[in-house]
Amino acid sequence: MQTISAAWLYPIILACGALQAWGPPMNGALRQALANPWLASVVSFLPIVALLGIVFLCQPRPMPTVEGVSGMPWWAPLGGVIGAFAVVAGLLFVDRVGAGVFGGLTITASILMSLLIDHYGLFGMPEHGLNLGRVLGGALMVVGIALVAAF
C-alpha cells in the first residue's frame, strides 16, 4: 500500500471520508435495535476485528521486529480507543442532531485538532506551521458547520 500513486491516493482518501458519513447513522440504527449503546458498540466493532483478522491471515507480512515494538511510543496502540469515542458518540447522538451536523462537528473538530498536531509536530508528525491560509481554512470550517447546524 505504500507504493500507491498520488493519482489513486486522493480519490481513495475522499471515498473513505464519504464512507465515514455512513458510520454514525448505521451505528445509530444499531443502537436503536439493540437498545444498549455499549452492546451496540461491541457489535459494531466485531465485524472490524473479523475483517482485519482475515486480512492479516491472508497478508501476514511484514511482521513487527523486536526493535520496532520496543521503540514504539506508549500511546501508539491507543488510536483505536480514540476512534471508539467517535463510534460511541455516533451511537448516542447522531439521531439527536442529524447526520449532517454530527459529521460536520466531528470533521471540523478533527480539522482544527489536526492543524494543532501539524503546527506542533505532535505524535511524530512533521511540522507544518500555522499560516493565514490554514487559520482561514479552519475558521471557514467553523462558520460552515455553524450554518449547517443553524439550518
N, C-alpha and C positions, 0 to 999 in steps of 0.2 A: 504494500500500500504506500510505501514511502516514495515509490518511483512514479506515482500518478502525475500526469501532466497538468499544468495550470488550466488547460482548456477544459479538463474534467473536474478539477478541484472545486472551482467556484460553483458550477451547477450542482454538484453533489452536496456542498455545504448549504446552498439555497434550498434544495429539496429536503435536507434534514431539518432546516429551520421551518419549512412549511409543514412537515410532518409533526414537528413538536407541537403545533397548534392543535393537533388531533388528540394528544395525550390527556390534557385536563378534562375535556368533555367525555372522553371514553372512561376515564377514571371516575368522573362524577357519576356516570351511569352505573359503574361497578359498585360504587358506594351505595347508591340508591337500592340496587338489587340485593346487596349483602348486608345492608344496614350498619354494620360495624366498620368504621373507617380504618381501623388497624388491621382487621382481617382483609379488607379490600386492598390495603397497601401490600400485604403479604402476597395475595393472589396476583396483584399487578406485577410484582417482581418475579414470580415463579417462571413465567414464560421467558423472561430475560435470562435468568440463570440457566434454564434448559437450553435456549438457543446458543448462548455463549459457550456452554459446556460442550455442545455438539460441534460448534466451530473449532473449539480448542482441540477436541479429539481428532478432527479432520486436518487441522493445521497446528500440530504441537511445536513446531519450530519457529523462531528460535526459543530456546529455554533460557531462563534467567541464570546469571552467573552468581557465584558467591560474592564477588566484588560488587556487582550491581545491587544485590539485595542489601549487603552490609552498608553500602554508600547511599542508600535510599533515604531521603528525608522522612522523619517520623510521620509527617502529615500526608505523604503521598497516597497511602491507601484510603484516605478518608473522602476522596472525591465522590464515591458512590453514596456515602452517607449524606454529603451535601446535596447531591441530586435527589435523594429521598425526601428532603424537606420540600422541594418543589412538587414532587408527586403527591405528598400528603396535603400540601396546600391546595393543589388542584382537586383532590378528593373532597376536601372540606368546603371550598369556597367558590369554585367555578360556577356552580349553579346560582349562587347569590349575586355575583357581579357580572356574569356573562363571559363567554369565551374571549371576546374582543378586549374587554377591559382587563381580564386576568392575564391574557397573553401580552397585552401592551404594558401592563405594570411589570411583569416579570422580565420582559425584554428590555424595557427602559432601565430597570434596576440593574440588570446584567450589563448593559452598555456602560452605565455610569461607574459601576464597580470595575469593569474591565479597563476603563480609562485610568482609574487609580492604580490598578495592577500594572498596567503598561508604564505609567509615569514613574512609579517607584521600583519597577522591576521585581515585583513580588513573585514568589513561588518559582524562582529561577527563570522568569521570562526576561527577554531582552528589554531594555528600557526604550520606551517611545514617549518622549516628553509631551506634556500638555502644550497645546498652542491654541491660537484663536480659533482655527478651524475645528479642532477636536472639541473645544469647550462649546462652540456654537452648535455643533452636531448634537452634543449631549443635551444642551438647552432645548433644541428643537424636538428631541425625543420627549422631554418633559412636557412641552407645550402640546405635542401631538397626542400623548396619552391623556392629558387633561381634556382635550377636545373630544376624544373618543369616549371618555368617561362621562362628560357633560351631556353628550347627545346620544 
